[in-house]
Amino acid sequence: ADESSGYESESAERAGAAAAGGTRGRQRRARTAFTSEQVCRLEKTFQRQKYLGATERRKLAAALQLSEIQIKTWFQNRRMKLKRQI
């Protein structure tokens, strides 16, 4: 009677663990709390240019002591915020 492939039960386990707040696999990265100075510099840069190239992103990340991924994500989120405002 129990001849399932295991796929159904596997997805049900994952759904149950997620609903119960289980931590399976990779943990989410903690939210970055940007300082007011970092936000100010990011906003000024965003006003000048909406998209950053790799070189500009690397320089800004070094100047603000953030990772390039944090800079990239901030710019993506800021562009979406601008899009919602328009």
C-alpha positions as CSV (number, residue, x, y, z in Angstrom):
1,A,0.0,0.0,0.0
2,D,3.0,2.3,0.7
3,E,4.3,2.4,-2.9
4,S,4.9,6.1,-3.4
5,S,8.0,7.4,-5.0
6,G,8.8,9.4,-1.9
7,Y,8.4,12.7,-3.8
8,E,5.0,13.5,-2.3
9,S,6.1,12.8,1.3
10,E,9.3,14.7,0.7
11,S,7.5,17.9,-0.4
12,A,5.0,17.5,2.5
13,E,7.9,17.3,4.9
14,R,9.4,20.4,3.5
15,A,6.1,22.3,3.7
16,G,5.5,21.1,7.3
17,A,9.0,22.1,8.4
18,A,8.6,25.6,6.7
19,A,5.2,26.1,8.3
20,A,6.5,25.0,11.7
21,G,9.4,27.5,11.4
22,G,11.9,24.7,10.8
23,T,15.4,25.5,9.6
24,R,16.3,23.1,6.8
25,G,19.1,23.9,4.4
26,R,20.7,27.3,4.3
27,Q,19.8,29.9,6.8
28,R,18.8,33.4,5.6
29,R,21.4,36.1,6.1
30,A,20.6,38.7,8.7
31,R,19.2,42.0,7.4
32,T,21.9,44.6,7.0
33,A,21.4,47.7,9.2
34,F,22.9,50.5,7.1
35,T,24.2,53.5,9.0
36,S,22.8,56.9,8.1
37,E,26.1,57.8,6.5
38,Q,26.0,54.8,4.3
39,V,22.4,55.5,3.3
40,C,23.2,59.1,2.5
41,R,26.2,58.1,0.3
42,L,24.1,55.4,-1.4
43,E,21.3,57.8,-2.1
44,K,23.6,60.5,-3.5
45,T,25.2,57.9,-5.8
46,F,21.7,56.7,-6.8
47,Q,20.7,60.2,-7.7
48,R,23.7,60.5,-10.1
49,Q,23.3,57.0,-11.6
50,K,20.7,54.4,-11.2
51,Y,22.9,51.5,-12.3
52,L,26.4,50.8,-11.1
53,G,29.1,49.0,-13.1
54,A,31.4,46.5,-11.5
55,T,34.2,49.0,-10.9
56,E,31.9,51.6,-9.3
57,R,30.3,49.0,-7.2
58,R,33.6,47.7,-6.0
59,K,34.8,51.3,-5.1
60,L,31.6,52.1,-3.3
61,A,31.6,48.9,-1.4
62,A,35.2,49.5,-0.2
63,A,34.4,53.1,0.7
64,L,31.3,52.1,2.7
65,Q,32.8,48.9,4.2
66,L,30.0,46.8,2.7
67,S,30.1,43.8,0.4
68,E,29.5,44.3,-3.4
69,I,26.5,42.1,-3.0
70,Q,25.0,44.4,-0.4
71,I,25.6,47.4,-2.7
72,K,24.1,45.5,-5.7
73,T,21.0,44.5,-3.6
74,W,20.5,48.0,-2.2
75,F,20.5,49.4,-5.8
76,Q,18.1,46.8,-7.0
77,N,15.8,47.5,-4.0
78,R,16.1,51.3,-4.5
79,R,15.2,51.0,-8.2
80,M,12.1,49.0,-7.3
81,K,11.1,51.6,-4.7
82,L,11.5,54.3,-7.4
83,K,9.4,52.3,-9.8
84,R,6.6,51.9,-7.1
85,Q,6.7,55.7,-6.4
86,I,6.2,56.5,-10.1
